[in-house]
């Protein structure tokens, strides 16, 4: 039996598209997040990476 949202889904709640699990939408290898790390943005939570402005590859 599963409790809580599916950590492999983009949206923890399909009815609320402003919240997403970050690990399922990021593509940059230098951004590390946990299983249930989420981001809330009314203009599109799936665009999290566009808000990361000072994270450089070393």
DSSP file (Angstrom, degrees, kcal/mol; ACC not computed):
  #  RESIDUE AA STRUCTURE BP1 BP2  ACC     N-H-->O    O-->H-N    N-H-->O    O-->H-N    TCO  KAPPA ALPHA  PHI   PSI    X-CA   Y-CA   Z-CA
    1    1 A X              0   0    0      0, 0.0     2,-0.4     0, 0.0     0, 0.0   0.000 360.0 360.0 360.0 133.1    0.0    0.0    0.0
    2    2 A X        -     0   0    0      2,-0.0     2,-0.4     4,-0.0     4,-0.1  -0.795 360.0-163.0 -98.8 134.7    1.4    3.4   -1.0
    3    3 A X        +     0   0    0     -2,-0.4     2,-0.0     2,-0.1     0, 0.0  -0.946  56.8   3.7-113.9 136.2    1.0    6.4    1.3
    4    4 A X  S    S-     0   0    0     -2,-0.4     3,-0.0     2,-0.1     2,-0.0  -0.187 104.2 -33.2  84.3 179.6    1.5    9.9    0.0
    5    5 A X        -     0   0    0      1,-0.1     2,-0.5     2,-0.0    -2,-0.1  -0.318  67.7 -97.5 -74.4 156.9    2.1   11.1   -3.6
    6    6 A X    >   -     0   0    0      6,-0.2     3,-1.7     5,-0.2    -1,-0.1  -0.637  27.1-150.8 -72.9 117.0    4.1    9.1   -6.1
    7    7 A X  T 3  S+     0   0    0     -2,-0.5    -1,-0.1     1,-0.3    16,-0.1   0.616  94.1  59.4 -68.8 -10.1    7.7   10.5   -6.1
    8    8 A X  T 3  S+     0   0    0      3,-0.1    -1,-0.3     4,-0.0     2,-0.2   0.460  86.4  93.6 -95.2  -2.7    8.1    9.5   -9.8
    9    9 A X  S <  S-     0   0    0     -3,-1.7    12,-0.3     1,-0.1    15,-0.2  -0.614  75.5-135.2 -85.4 149.9    5.2   11.7  -10.9
   10   10 A X  S    S+     0   0    0     -2,-0.2    11,-2.8     1,-0.2     2,-0.5   0.937  95.6  40.0 -68.2 -46.0    5.9   15.2  -12.2
   11   11 A X        -     0   0    0      9,-0.2     3,-0.2     1,-0.1    -1,-0.2  -0.911  69.0-153.2-108.8 124.8    2.9   16.6  -10.2
   12   12 A X  S    S+     0   0    0     -2,-0.5     2,-0.4     1,-0.3    -6,-0.2   0.810  97.0  26.8 -63.1 -27.8    2.2   15.3   -6.7
   13   13 A X  S >  S-     0   0    0      3,-0.4     3,-2.3     6,-0.4    -1,-0.3  -0.945  74.3-152.7-136.1 111.7   -1.4   16.2   -7.2
   14   14 A X  T 3  S+     0   0    0     -2,-0.4     3,-0.1     1,-0.3    -1,-0.1   0.711  95.9  60.7 -59.4 -20.4   -2.6   16.2  -10.9
   15   15 A X  T 3  S+     0   0    0      1,-0.2     2,-0.6     2,-0.1    -1,-0.3   0.630 100.5  57.6 -81.2 -13.2   -5.3   18.8  -10.0
   16   16 A X    X   +     0   0    0     -3,-2.3     3,-1.1     1,-0.1    -3,-0.4  -0.828  59.0 172.1-121.3  91.1   -2.6   21.3   -8.9
   17   17 A X  T 3   +     0   0    0     -2,-0.6    28,-0.6     1,-0.2    29,-0.3   0.485  69.0  75.3 -79.9  -2.7   -0.2   22.0  -11.8
   18   18 A X  T 3  S+     0   0    0     26,-0.1    23,-2.8    27,-0.1     2,-0.4   0.553  91.0  64.0 -84.0  -6.5    1.6   24.8  -10.0
   19   19 A X  E <   +A   40   0A   0     -3,-1.1    -6,-0.4    21,-0.2     2,-0.3  -0.969  64.1 165.9-120.0 128.9    3.4   22.3   -7.8
   20   20 A X  E     -A   39   0A   0     19,-2.2    19,-2.2    -2,-0.4     2,-0.6  -0.962  43.0-107.9-137.6 158.1    5.9   19.7   -9.2
   21   21 A X  E >   -A   38   0A   0    -11,-2.8     3,-1.3    -2,-0.3    17,-0.3  -0.777  31.6-146.5 -81.2 120.9    8.5   17.4   -7.9
   22   22 A X  G >> S+     0   0    0     15,-2.0     3,-2.2    -2,-0.6     4,-1.5   0.857  90.5  63.8 -61.8 -39.5   11.8   19.0   -9.0
   23   23 A X  G 34 S+     0   0    0     14,-0.5    -1,-0.3    11,-0.4   -13,-0.1   0.731 100.0  55.5 -61.4 -20.1   13.7   15.8   -9.7
   24   24 A X  G <4 S+     0   0    0     -3,-1.3    -1,-0.3   -15,-0.2    -2,-0.2   0.472 114.9  35.7 -91.9  -1.8   11.3   14.9  -12.4
   25   25 A X  T <4 S+     0   0    0     -3,-2.2    -2,-0.2    -4,-0.2     2,-0.2   0.521  91.7  98.5-125.3 -11.1   11.7   18.1  -14.4
   26   26 A X     <  +     0   0    0     -4,-1.5    21,-0.0     1,-0.1    20,-0.0  -0.497  37.1 177.7 -81.5 151.2   15.4   19.0  -14.1
   27   27 A X        +     0   0    0     -2,-0.2     2,-0.3    -3,-0.0    -1,-0.1   0.507  49.5 102.1-123.6 -15.3   18.0   18.2  -16.8
   28   28 A X    >   -     0   0    0      1,-0.1     3,-1.2     2,-0.0    -2,-0.0  -0.581  61.6-148.2 -77.5 130.2   21.2   19.8  -15.4
   29   29 A X  T 3  S+     0   0    0     -2,-0.3    -1,-0.1     1,-0.2    -3,-0.0   0.692  92.9  62.8 -70.8 -18.9   23.5   17.2  -13.8
   30   30 A X  T 3  S+     0   0    0     25,-0.1     2,-0.6     2,-0.0    -1,-0.2   0.287  83.7  87.4 -94.1  12.1   24.8   19.8  -11.2
   31   31 A X    <   -     0   0    0     -3,-1.2     2,-0.5    -8,-0.0    -5,-0.0  -0.955  60.5-170.3-109.8 118.1   21.4   20.2   -9.5
   32   32 A X        +     0   0    0     -2,-0.6     2,-0.3     0, 0.0    -3,-0.0  -0.927  11.9 163.6-112.3 129.3   20.8   17.7   -6.8
   33   33 A X        -     0   0    0     -2,-0.5     2,-0.1   -10,-0.0    -2,-0.0  -0.936  31.9-109.0-139.7 162.1   17.4   17.3   -5.1
   34   34 A X    >   -     0   0    0     -2,-0.3     3,-1.0     1,-0.1   -11,-0.4  -0.246  39.1 -94.3 -85.5 176.2   15.6   14.7   -3.0
   35   35 A X  T 3  S+     0   0    0      1,-0.2   -12,-0.1   -13,-0.1    -1,-0.1   0.858 122.7  30.5 -58.3 -40.5   12.8   12.4   -3.8
   36   36 A X  T 3  S+     0   0    0    -15,-0.1     2,-0.4     2,-0.1    -1,-0.2   0.123  81.6 133.5-112.4  20.5   10.1   14.7   -2.5
   37   37 A X    <   -     0   0    0     -3,-1.0   -15,-2.0   -16,-0.1   -14,-0.5  -0.586  37.2-173.5 -72.0 126.3   11.6   18.1   -3.1
   38   38 A X  E     -A   21   0A   0     -2,-0.4     2,-0.4   -17,-0.3   -17,-0.2  -0.806  20.4-153.0-124.8 164.5    8.9   20.3   -4.7
   39   39 A X  E     -A   20   0A   0    -19,-2.2   -19,-2.2    -2,-0.3     2,-0.5  -0.996   6.7-155.4-136.6 138.2    8.6   23.7   -6.3
   40   40 A X  E     +A   19   0A   0     -2,-0.4     2,-0.3   -21,-0.2   -21,-0.2  -0.970  25.9 151.1-120.0 121.9    5.5   25.9   -6.4
   41   41 A X    >>  -     0   0    0    -23,-2.8     3,-1.7    -2,-0.5     4,-0.6  -0.910  36.0-151.7-152.6 119.7    5.1   28.5   -9.2
   42   42 A X  T 34 S+     0   0    0     -2,-0.3   -23,-0.1     1,-0.3    -1,-0.1   0.682  98.4  57.6 -66.9 -17.5    1.8   29.7  -10.7
   43   43 A X  T 34 S-     0   0    0      1,-0.1    -1,-0.3   -25,-0.1   -25,-0.1   0.370 136.2 -48.5 -95.0   5.4    3.6   30.5  -14.0
   44   44 A X  T X4  -     0   0    0     -3,-1.7     3,-1.9   -26,-0.1    -2,-0.2   0.461  43.3-156.8 127.5  92.4    4.8   26.9  -14.5
   45   45 A X  G >< S+     0   0    0    -28,-0.6     3,-1.0    -4,-0.6   -25,-0.1   0.756  91.4  71.3 -63.4 -25.2    6.6   24.9  -11.8
   46   46 A X  G 3  S+     0   0    0      1,-0.3     3,-0.3   -29,-0.3    -1,-0.3   0.573  85.7  69.3 -70.2  -6.3    8.2   22.7  -14.5
   47   47 A X  G X   +     0   0    0     -3,-1.9     3,-1.1     1,-0.2     4,-0.4  -0.037  60.1 128.0 -98.4  29.7   10.4   25.7  -15.4
   48   48 A X  G X   +     0   0    0     -3,-1.0     3,-2.1     1,-0.3     4,-0.3   0.877  63.6  61.2 -52.6 -44.9   12.4   25.5  -12.1
   49   49 A X  G >  S+     0   0    0     -3,-0.3     3,-1.4     1,-0.3    -1,-0.3   0.786  92.2  65.2 -59.6 -28.9   15.8   25.5  -13.9
   50   50 A X  G <  S+     0   0    0     -3,-1.1    -1,-0.3     1,-0.3    -2,-0.2   0.676  99.5  54.3 -68.8 -14.4   15.2   28.9  -15.5
   51   51 A X  G <  S+     0   0    0     -3,-2.1     2,-1.0    -4,-0.4    -1,-0.3   0.476  82.6  94.2 -96.2  -4.8   15.2   30.4  -11.9
   52   52 A X    <   +     0   0    0     -3,-1.4     3,-0.2    -4,-0.3    -1,-0.0  -0.779  46.2 155.6 -88.1 101.9   18.6   28.9  -11.0
   53   53 A X        +     0   0    0     -2,-1.0    -1,-0.2     1,-0.2    -4,-0.0   0.650  61.3  42.1-107.4 -17.9   20.8   31.8  -11.9
   54   54 A X  S    S+     0   0    0      2,-0.0     2,-0.5     1,-0.0    -1,-0.2  -0.309  77.1 110.9-128.7  50.5   24.0   31.5   -9.8
   55   55 A X        -     0   0    0     -3,-0.2     2,-0.3     2,-0.0   -25,-0.1  -0.889  46.3-175.0-126.4  99.2   24.9   27.8   -9.9
   56   56 A X        -     0   0    0     -2,-0.5     2,-0.4     1,-0.0    -2,-0.0  -0.653  27.1-117.3-101.2 149.9   28.0   27.3  -12.0
   57   57 A X              0   0    0     -2,-0.3    -1,-0.0     1,-0.1    -2,-0.0  -0.704 360.0 360.0 -81.6 132.5   29.8   24.1  -13.0
   58   58 A X              0   0    0     -2,-0.4    -1,-0.1     0, 0.0    -2,-0.0   0.347 360.0 360.0-119.2 360.0   33.3   23.8  -11.5
